[in-house]
């Protein structure tokens, strides 16, 4: 049974259907875990979307100990109050999902027992956001997402539901139909600090915090966030995003992976700045499409020194910087300089361990010509990537790398005549969640 089906068992769901993004509630007195009245609209509400329906998932609500490092659970870290409401949708492995309200004294108050839900479904995310806005109306909203991630391919694969996952198109649409949020925290999905991800979130959030590399099941920054919102509810949203990134750095030892502090990277992105990044990336693509084999040759030569988080995910600023070192065309050099400036304008805060000294907060998909299937998926409309729709970056990749590595000096790639592979659910969702420890491209 899906989340929406489960909601039909509760009287509150009728309001969600009639008012997708409900107005402030005014028909009930507030209770400890119930609906707020118009007079009790808080400055902030945090909505926690906890996809833990996979093997060995950590229960973020409870204390946990990984790699001999102890981290207190979310229940101890965050609390509700007059300035903050906290709602959690948690779906654990082989167990029923619940919607919980975290109270002022750090207790979980169960609002809904939902049974099995598909956390990789757009409908589930949209229903939860709408439910949260109805039950805990606020001036500003934060959506905090826990689960596995695979960059542009999406996040929150649900094992019980056939590894179904939220594509970036589905995440955007769920936020769009529910009025969006002010801040999106991609707490634990790995590899989500990508240009493609951020560009897809235009119009549905103001700021996003994510990692270009590996994230971790850590709750301490959520505690710092909760404390700050209680103490200073008028704090600007950009300052909240920056605070969260800095808190990740402050608690860098509290991670599940041995050696994690060295490879820590996290950034806060101003989504309005992504139009500038897209424009410069598009201009660069237009220029190199005249000679895609030249682009392929330059990238191939730079491959050993590019900052690479995944076999085909590289730091965008570093890519532009390295291309400047070998590019002779003044036109392209001007665009590359402008691209670096655009990235800097979009990234409002960033922290990096010593393993990522050339990291600047935004990655980009850059295949090496050996993985045709990933490039096919990248261009598949079902992933809903707006960067693919509104720029020629994918056309450049197709022309340079699309024929299994052969450079194309004219015509179009053969990708458009091929169907996406039906094997798996996209990069990173079968077995290893792609959170592998890689440094420079090898």
Protein Blocks (a to p, Z undefined) as FASTA:
>chain_A
ZZklmmmmpfklmmmmmmmbacddfkbccdfklccdfklocfbdcdddddfbbghiacfk
bccdeehiacddfklmpccdfkbccddddddehiacddddddfkopacdfbdgbjadfkb
fklmmmmmmmmmmmmgcfbdcdddedddehjnoghiafknoopacdfklmmmmmmmnopa
fbdcdfklghklcfklmmmmgoiafbdcddfbbcdddfklmmmmmmmmmmmmmbcfklmm
mmmmmmmmmmmmmcfbehklmmgccddddfklmmmmmmmmmmmmmmmmmmmmlmmmmmmm
mmmmpccfbfkbccfklmmmmmmmmmmbfklmmmmmmmmmmmmmmmmbdcddfklmmggh
iacdddehlammlmmmmmmmklopaklmmpcklmmmmmmmmnoopacfedjdfklmpccd
fehjbehiaojehiacdfddZZ
